[in-house]
Amino acid sequence: MKIYRWIDKYNYKVSIKITKRYYTGISKRKTKLYSLSPSFWGNYLLRLLLVFASVIFFKKSVFKGFYNIISRKFSPFFRSDVNPIFYIKTRDLVSALFGYRYFVDEATPVLLDRKTIFSEKIAFQTPKDPFISIIIIGNYRLDYLYNCLKSLSDHISEKYTFEVLVFENQDHYINSFLNNNVKGITLLETASFASVLKNAKGNLIYIQSSQAIIKKNCIEILAEVLKNRDVGCAGVKHLYRNGLLIRTEDETIFYEDSNHPEFNSQKEIRHYASANFIFQRDHLIDFNLSDIDLLSSFNIGRQIGEFLSGKNKKVIYQPLAEVVCYNTRQLKIQALTEKPEQKTILFIDDVIPTPDQDSGSNRIFKIMQLVKALGFHVLFLPANGEKNTMYFDQMILEGFEVLYRFPNMRGMIKILEGKLQNIDAVWLCKPHNNEQFKFLFEQKKDLFWIYDTIDLHFLRLKREGDLSGDHAIIQAANDVKQVELNIAKNASITLAITKDEKEILENEGINNVEIMPNIHEIKTITETASSFNLRNGLLFIGGYLHKPNVDAVKWLVKEIMPLVWAIDSQITLTLLGSNPTDEILALRSNKVIVPGYIHDVSAYFDNNRIFVSPLRFGAGMKGKIGQSLEYGLPIVSTDIGVEGIGLTDGHDVMVANDTKEFAEKIIQLYNSPDLWNNIRNNSINALKAYTPEVIKLQLEELLRNLSKEK
C-alpha cells in the first residue's frame, strides 16, 4: 500500500535523526538524560504520529516489532543478571516507541543470563591443519563472550578450516563455561602476542573482539580480500547493536546510517585501529611482537597496519564483512582515514553490471577490472539507482565504489555532485545515459568525456527496420542516429566496438573515435576438452529481453530446425539465456530445451557440438560469439552475427544468411569431425586479439591520453 511506503519513508528519516543525535551525544560525554532535551521533542512527536498511523492502518511489521519486545525475556541492550525483566521490557518498549530500536537487526543476539548460558553448548571442529586461526581478544564478559563464540559457530562456512583460540580468565564463571560448555577451542594461559602466534596454526590470523559478534560470511569475505598478495590486512565494517555504523573522528565516536554509499565501498586506509581484522601470518616476520597485550590493547590493528603499510602492503576496509559491537567504551573503532586516491574514472550504465547475464555487462565489468589494474579508482553509478544485492557485492569485492539511491534518486545525484571535483573522467555507456548525465560536463568544464557506444544503436534499429519493413522503426533509427552523432561530436573520445563501426562514425565526420572491443579469455584446452564424438546437440545463448535474440530464436526453431530435423531427427537444441519470455517458453518441445538463466554455463559449452547464432539484425561485436570462441565451440552464424571479430567462413566459423543454407551448414559441421576440429582450432586462435592482456594495452594508451589532457 502507498500509505505503508509513506510511513516507512518518514519512520526511517525521523528514527535516524533521533538515534544518531542521541548516541553521538552520549559519546561526547552527555548524560543519558540527554534524550529528554527539547531538541528531540519535535522528532519524538513525529515518531509517535507515525506509530499511531501504523496502528490505524494495521501495519503488521509494527505490531510484530512491539510483540517481539514484549514476548522475549532478554534484550540485546540490558544485562539479564542485574536488571529485572520488567525493567528490560519497559526500557525496550519505550525506546522502540521513540525510534531508538528502529534499526536494530532482529537477528542481533540478546544478552542471556548466566543460568541460561550454562545450559547451552557450543562446539567447533578441530582440524589438524587449520587455514585460519581465530583469536578472541579483549576483556571478557560472560554474556558478550557467549554471543561472540556462538556467532562464530553459526556463521563460519565450511569453505575454510579454522581454529579458535581463547585466553583463560580470572573469572570463575567464564573459565567454567569455556572448560565445560565449549568444545573444540584452544585455551591459552598468556596474552602475549608472540605466544599466541606460536600456538596458532593458521596461515591467516583473524583477531576478534570478545565484545562483538560476526555476521554471516564475515571471515570468509576477509579471507577472499587477502588472496591479493598486495594486501597485508583487511578489516570489517563495525555496527553498533542499535544498527548504526560506528566511526571515530578526533577520538569522538559518531553513529552513521550504515546504508550510506560512503561506508559501503572497499577502501585502502592508512591503518585499522580496531579489533576484528585479518592478516597474513608470514607478513609479520620482522614485526616486533613484544609491545602488544591482547587483553588490554585495542591498538593492535593500528600497530600491525602501520607496520604493513611500511612494507608496502595494503590495509583494506571491507564493508561486506560486518560485525555487531555490544560495547564501544573499550573499543577504538577504525577511522576511515583513506590514502590519497588515484585518478578517478566514473562509469555510468543502465544498471549494476550482471556479467553472467548479458554481453554488455560482461564487457563493461571486464573493462573496469582492467582500469582498476592500471591504477585508477573506479566509481560506478547505475542510471536506475538500484542496488542489486548479489551483483553489488561482486562490484565491492572487486574494489569498485558504487553509488545508488540513498535515500532516493535525488540523494544519489547529490552525493555524485559532491564527488565531482575528484572525478577526472566519465565513461558513459549508451546514448540515453549520455543525454541524462550531460549536466556533469556543464558543472565541471574540464571533465574528460568518454562516450562508449556499446554498439551503434541507430545501425541496429535500421537493420531491424529493413528486415521488418516497419517505417516507424526506420524513422526511430534516423532519430537515434542524430542523437548518437551529436554526443560523439561533443565527447572527448568516442568508443566504437568494431573497426566497421569506427569507419561508419568517421564517414559521418566523427574524428575522435577509438576501438574498444569485447574482452574474452580463452577457457578451453584443446587436449583436455571433450572430443567431437562425445558431444551432441546445438546450443544458443542470449538474453531474451534483447529483440535480435528473440528474432534469431524464432527463425531458428520455426524455419531452420525443421530442415535440420528432416535430415537428423535426433539433434536437440538448447536455448540458454536470461529472462525467457512466454513467447520463448512456448518453443519448448522434446527437441527444444529452454533451461532459463544458468549461472555457470560451462557444461553446456563443453558438451554441445555446435553453437548456432542466426542473428538477422543487431550491431557491434556479439558477446555470444566471443563466449563460444572462449570455449572453442565451433559456430554457425550469419554475417551480422560474426561482424567485427575477424572470422572467415570455412576457416574459423561457418556463415550462412538464408534458411536453407543455414540448415545445410549445421548438418555439414555436425557430421564432419575433420571440419569440426579445424574450425575449432582456428577459432581459438582468432580470440587471442581480444584477451585481457591485449585490451589492457589498448586501455593504457587510451587513458594515457587522459593523463595528457589533465
N, C-alpha and C positions, 0 to 999 in steps of 0.2 A: 504494500500500500504506500502511496505517496506520503501520507502523514507519518508513516514509520521512518521513511528516509529523512524527512524533515526533523523528526525528533532525534534520530541518530546523529545527524549533522551538528545540531546545536548542543547535544549532550557531549559530543566529542570536544567541541570548542570550549565550552564552559568548564568541563572537567579538567582539561589540560591546563587551563589558566589557574584553576584552584590548586591543583596538585603541584604544578611547577613552582608556583609562588610560595606555597607553604613549605615544601621540603627544601627549596633553595634558601628560604629564610631561616629554617632550622639549622642548616649547615653554616649559616653566618652567625650562629650562636643566639638566635632569638629563642625565647621560651616557647613551650607548647601552647601557651595562651595566645600566641601569635595568630592562631586560627580564629580567634574572636575579634581580630582587628576589623574596624569598619571598612577597610579596603576590600574585604571579602564579601560584604553583605549583598552587594548587587549581584555578584555571581551566584551566591547561595540562593537568592530569591529566584533567579532564572532556573537554576538546577531544580529547585522544588517544584516550579511550574512545569518543567519538563517531566518530572516524575509523576505529577498529577495527570498530565496529558497522557502518559504511558498507561496509567491505570484506567482512565476514561476510555481509551481506545483499545484496551486489553492487549497490550504489547507483551507477549509471552516471555520474552527474554528478561524483562524487568522483574516479573513475578518469579521467574526461575532464579535470578540472581539473589533476590532477597530470601527466597526459600532455602537456597544453599547455605546462606549465613545462619539462618535460624536452625536448620536441621543438623548442622555439623557441630561436633563437640569442641573441635580445635580450630585454631586460626594461624595463618602464616605470620601474624604480627605480634602476638602476645604469648608469653610463656605459660604453658598449662600448669606447670608445677607451682607457680607463685601467684597466679591470677584465677579467681573463681570463674566458673563457666558463665554465670550471669553477667559478670563484668566484661568478659571477652565478647559475648554475643551483643551486648549493648553497645560497646565501643565500635564493633564492626558494622552494626546496623546503622548507627549514627554516621559513621564515616562513609558508608555506601550511600546513604541518603543525601549527603552533601557533596558527593562526587569524588571522594578520595579513593574509592575502590574501583573506579570505572575501568582502569587499565590493568587491573590485576588479572593475570592469567589463571583460569580455573585450575590449570594443571600444576600451579605452584604448590609444593607440599606444605602442609600445615606443621606447626611445631607440636609434636606429641609430648605427652608427659612421660616420666621415667618408667612407670609401670607398663605402659603400652609399648615403649621402645624395647623393654626387656622381654616382651612376648614375641618380638619379631626376630627373624633370622635373615642374614644376608650371606650369600655365598659367591665367591669368584672362582673362575678356573685358575689352575696353576700350571701354565705351560712351562716346559723345560727351558725354552729359548724365547722369551717374550720379545716382541718388536718394540713395544712402548712400555716404559716404566712410569707409573703414575705416583707422584709423591704428594701426600696430603700434608700441607704446612699450616702454621698459624696456631693461635691459642685455642685449644679445643673446648667446645661446649657440647654436651651430650646430644641435645636435640638438633643442633646445627650439623654435628658430625654424622649423626644417623642419616639425615636427609642427604648430605653430601655423598656418603657411601652408597645409599640406596639409588641415587641418581646415576652413579657410575655403573651399578649393576643393571639398571634398567635401560640405559641409553647408549651403551657402547655396543656396537655391532660386532659380528664375527669377522669383519674384514681384516682386522689386525689382532694379533695376540698381544696380551698386556699383563702386567703385574701391578699390584697395588701395595705401596709401602706407607706405613703409618707409624708414628712415634708412640712409644709408651708414654703414659701420662701419670702425674702425681695424683690425679683424681681417681678415687677407688672405683666409682661407678663407671667411668669411662674405660678404665683398664679391664674391669669385669666384663663390660659389654664387648670390647674388642677381643678378649680371650674366649668368651663363651658363646657369643651370638654372631660373630663374623668369621666365616671360613674362607681360606684361600688368600689371606693377606700376609705380608711380611712385617713383623713388628720390630722396630729399631729402637735401640736404647739411647742413642745420641742424636742430637740435632745438628751435628757437624755436616756441612755440605760435602766436604771431601769424603766423609764416611758414607754418606748417602750414595754418592756416585760410585763408590767402591762396591756397595751392596747391590745397586741397581744393575740389571742385566740388559735393559733395552738399548737399542740403537738410538731411540728418541726418548727424551726425558720431558714429561709433562708435569708442570707444577700446578697443583690445585689447592685453592684456599679451602680450609675446612668449614668456612662460613659462607660457602656458595655451593650451588648445585649446577651441574651441566645440563644443557638441553640436548635434544636428540642429535646425534652425529657430530657433536661439537668437536671431540678429539679427532675423529676421522677427517673432518674438514681441515683442521690444522695440520694434520699429517700430510694431506694432499698438497698443502702450500709448501711444505718442506721438500717436496720432490724436486723443486727447483733448487739446485745446489748453491745458487747465489743467495738464497735466503738462509739466514742463520737462526732466526727466531720468529715465531708467529703467535699473536695473542688474540684474545676473544673480544667480543662486544659485551660490556657489563650492563646488566639491567638490575635495577633495584626491585625488591619484591612488590613495590607498587606499580610495576610495569613500565616505568620510565627509564631512559638511558642515563647512566651516570658519567659525568666527565668532570675534570678539575681544571681550574684556571687560577693561578696565583694562590694555591693552597685552599681555594674555596671549591666545594662540591656543587655542581649545577646538575639539575634534573631536566632532561630534554625529552621531547617526543621521539621515541625510538624509530618511528616511521619516516622521519625526515631524510631525504636523499643524502644529505651531508654526512650522515652517520652510517650509510649503507653501501659504501664502496670500499673496496680493499685499498689500503693506503700504505705507503712506505713512510715510517715515522722514525724519529731520532732514537727513541728508546721506548721501552714498555715498562712503566713504573707501576707494576702491579703483580699480583699472583695471576694464575690461570693463563699460562703460556707454555709453548713447547719449543724445544731446541734440539739440535743435533749434538749428541754426546761428543763426537770427535772434533767439534768446532771449539771445544773448551780445553784443548790440550795444554795451552800456555796460560790458562786463566788462574789467577791467584784465588784459591778457594777458602783461604783461612778467615776472611773477614765476614763471612755470611753466616748468620744464625737463622736457621729456618723456622724456629719457633717464634721469634720476636720481630724479625725484619721482613717488611714487605717491599724493601728496595731491591730485592734480588733481581727483578725484571729490569730495573734501571741499570744495575751494575753489569749484568750479562749483556744487555742491549748495547750499552756504551762500548763494552769490550768487543762485541761482534762488529759494530759499526767501524771500529778502528781496524778491524781485519777485512774491511770492505765487504762485509756480509749484511744483507738487508734485514731490517726489522719490520715486520708486516703486521698491520691491524687487519683482521679478517672478520667482517661483521656477520657472516653466515654462521660463525661459531659463537654461540651465545651461552652465557652463564647468568644465573639469577643470584644476587648477593643478598644475604639476610642482614649483614652488618657493614656499615661504611666507616665506623669510627676508627677502626684499626686497619682499614684497607685504603691504601693510596691508589685510587683508580687512575688509569692512564690518561694523561693529557695528550690529545691527538696533535702533537707537535710534528707537523709534516716536514720532510726535507723539501728544499726548493724544487719545484716541479720542472719537468722538461717542457718543451713547447707542447701546446695542447691542440689537438685536432678534434673538432666536434663533428660527429657523424649524425645525420638525420635520415631516417627512413620511416616507412609507414608504421611498423611495429617492431618490437624487440625481435631480433632475428631468430628464426626457427630453422637452423641449418639442416636438420634431418627431415624437413618437410618440403622445402622448395629451393630451387636453384639460386634465386636472387638472394635469399637469406644466407645460403651457404657461401656464396661469393663474398658478400659484404663482411660476414663473420671472419672469413679467412684473411681478407684484406686488413681488417682491424688487428688480427693477430700479428700480421707482418709489420704493420705500422708501429705497434707496441714494441715488437722485437727490434725495430730501428731506433728506439729510444724516445718515442713520443708518448705523451699521456693521451689516452683515448677516452673521450667523453661521448656518450651516446644518448640521443633523445628520440623516443618513438613518437611520431606525429600524433598518434591516437592517445598518447599518455598512459596507456595501460601497462601495468606491471604484471606480466605473465610469470607466475612464480617459478616454474621449472626452468624456463629459458632465462629469466632474470638471474637466477642463481648461477647458471652457466656463465653468464656475462661477468658476474662478480668474481667467480673463481678464475677467470682469465685475467683479472686485474683491470677490467674496464669500469669506468664510472658511468652510472646510468641515472638519468633524470626521469621522473614520472609524475603523475598527478599528485600534488601534495598542497593543500588538500583537494585541489581541483585543477583544471587546465590553467586557469589564471595564475594560480600559485606556482605551477611548474614554469610558466613563462617568466614570472617574476624572479624565480631562482636562476633561470637561464640568463636573464638580463644582468643579474648580479655577478655572474661569472664571465660576462662577455669581454671585459678588459683583459682577462687572462687567456682568452682563446685566440689562437694565431691563424687558424684556418677552419672553414666549414665545408664538410664533404656532404653535399646534398644529393640524395637519390631521388630520381623520378621528377618529372616536370611539375606536378601539382605541389610537391613539397617545396620546390624552389619558389613557387609563387607564394605559398603560405608563409615562408620564413625569410623572404627577401628584406623584411624590415631590419634584420640583423645587420645588413650591409649599409643601411641608411643610418643606423645608430653608431656603427664603427666603420668609418670610410676606408680604412686601410686593411680591412679583413679580407683574407685571401679566400676566393670563392671557387670551389671545385664542384662542377656540375657533372654528376655521374648519371648518364642517360639510362644505365642498366641495359636497355635496348632502345631503339628509336620507336617510340610509341606510334608516331604517325605512319611509319612504314608497316608496322603490324596491322594497324587499322585499315590501311589502304589495301593490303593483301587480303584481309578478311572481306572488305567491300568488293574487291574484284572477284573473289571466289563466289560470294553470295549474290552479287548484283544489287546489293542494298545501297541505294543512293544516300540514305541518311548516314550510313557508316562511312561512305566515301567523303561526305561533307564534314563529318566529325574528324576524319583523318586530316583534311585540309586545315581545319581549325586548330587541331593539336599541333600540326606542323609549324604554324606561325608562333604558337606559344613556345615550342621547343627551340626554334631558331632564335627567338628574342632572348631567351635565357642563355643560350650558348654564346650569343654576342656579348652579353654583359658579364659572363663568368670569367674568372681569371684563367681557368683551364676547363675544357670540356672533355669528358672521358667517353670514348666510344668503346664498345666491347669487341668489335672486329675491325679488320682492315677495310672491309667493304663499307661498313657504316661510317668509318672515318672519311672515306672518299666521298660518300653521299653528303656529309656535312661540309666538306671542303668545297664541293661543287656548288653548295648553297652560299658560299662566301664566308664560312666559319674557319678561321685560321689558327685557333688556339686549341686544336684537337690532339689528344694523345690516346693511345690504345691501352685499356686495362681489361684484359680478358677474364674469364673464369679461371679458377685455380683448382688444380686436381693433383692428387697424389696417386702414384702407381701402387695399387694394393695387391696385385697378383704376382705370384712367382710361377712362371710357366712350368717349371719342372715338377712342382707340387700341386698345381691346380688340377681339378677334375678333367679327365680326358673327354674327347668327343663322345665316345661310346657310353660314358657314364651319365650323360646329360640327356634331358628330354624337355620338350616344351618351349614355348615362346614367352617372352617377358616384355611388358611395357610398364613404365613408371611415370607418374606425373600428378601434380595437384589438380583436382577436378573443379576448382574454382576459377581455373585459367581456361578461357574459351578454346584456344588452339588444341589443348589436350582433349577436351570433350569432343571436338570435331574429329580429331585423329582417331579416337577410340571408336566412335560411331562408324566411321568409314572402314576401320579395320574389322570390326565384328560383323557388320551388316553386309559389306561388299567384298572385302579381300578374303576373309577367312572362309566363306563358303566355297571359294575356288580352291583354297588350300585343302579344306576337308574333303573335297571331291577327289583329291589325289591320295590323301592320307588322313583318314578319319580319327586316328589315334592322337593326333597332335593337340595338346592343350594350350590355352592362352591364359596367362596370369596378368591381371591389371592391378598393379601395385599403385599406391598413392594416397595422399590425404584427402579428406572431405569428399568421398564418392557421393554424388547426388543420387536422387531416386532414379534419374534417367540412366545413370551408370549402373546402379544396382540392378536395374531391370534387364541388363545384358547378361546376367549370370545364367549359367547352364552347367550341364555336366562337363562341358568342354571349356567354359569361360569361368575363371576363378577371380573373385573380387575380394581380397582379404581386407581392404581398407588400409588405414595407416599402420605401418610396421616400423618400429624404431630401428632395429638392426636388419637391414635388407640383404646382408652379405650372402646368406644361404640361398636366396633366390637367384642372385647373380652367379653363384658358384654351381648351381645345379640345372639351370635352364640352358638350352643350346643356342638360342638366338635372341638378341634384343631387337624389337621392332618398334619403329617410331615414324608412323606415316603422317607427319605434320604437313598440313597444306597451307597454313599461314602462320605468321609469327615473325619475330625479328631477333637479331642478336645471336649470341652463342648459346646453344641449348645445353642446359646443365645435365639433362638426362643422357645426352650423347657422351658428354665427358665422364659421367658417372659409369656408364657402361664400359668406356675405354679404361677406366681405373681398374676394373675387374677383368679386363681382357676378354669381354664377351662380344663376339662378332655381331655386327649391326647391319640391319636392313632399314634404310630410311629414305627420305626424299632430299632433293637439293636444298629445300628450305631447312630441313632438319639438320643437315650437316654443314650448313654455311658457316664460314668464319673459322673453322677449325683446321682446314687444310688437308682434308681427306680426299682420296682419289678412288673413284668407283672401280671395283675389281682388284684393288691393291690392298687397301686397309678398311674398306667399307663396301657395302652393296647398295646402290642407289637406284630407285625407281620412282616414277612420278604419276603413273596411272594404275588403275586397279589390277588389270591383267598382268602387267609387268611386275608389280609389287608381289603378287602371289607367286609368280614364276621364280623371282629371286629368293623368296623364302624357301620354296621347295628345293631349288638348286643348292643353296647353302646348307639346308637342313640335312641333305642326303650325301654331301661330299666332304669326307674327312680331310682330304688334302686341301681343298679350297678353304675350309673352316680354319685349319691350322695356319695357313698362310695369312688369311685375313687377321686372325688373332695376333700373330707375332708382329705383323706390320703395324697394327693399330696401337699396340703398346708403345712402339717407338714414336708414333705420332703424338703421343701425350706428353712427351718429355719437354716440349716447349711451354707447357702450362703448369709445371711443377712449382711448389712454393719457392724453391731456390732460385728459379729463373725470374719469377714475378717479383721476388723481393728486390732484385737488382733494378727492375723497372721502377718499382716504388721508390727506391732510394734515389734514383735520378729525378723522379717527379718531385719528391719532397726536398731535394737539394735545390731545385728551382724555387721552392717556397722559402727556403732559408735565404736565398739571394734577394728575394723580394723584401724580406724583413730587414 
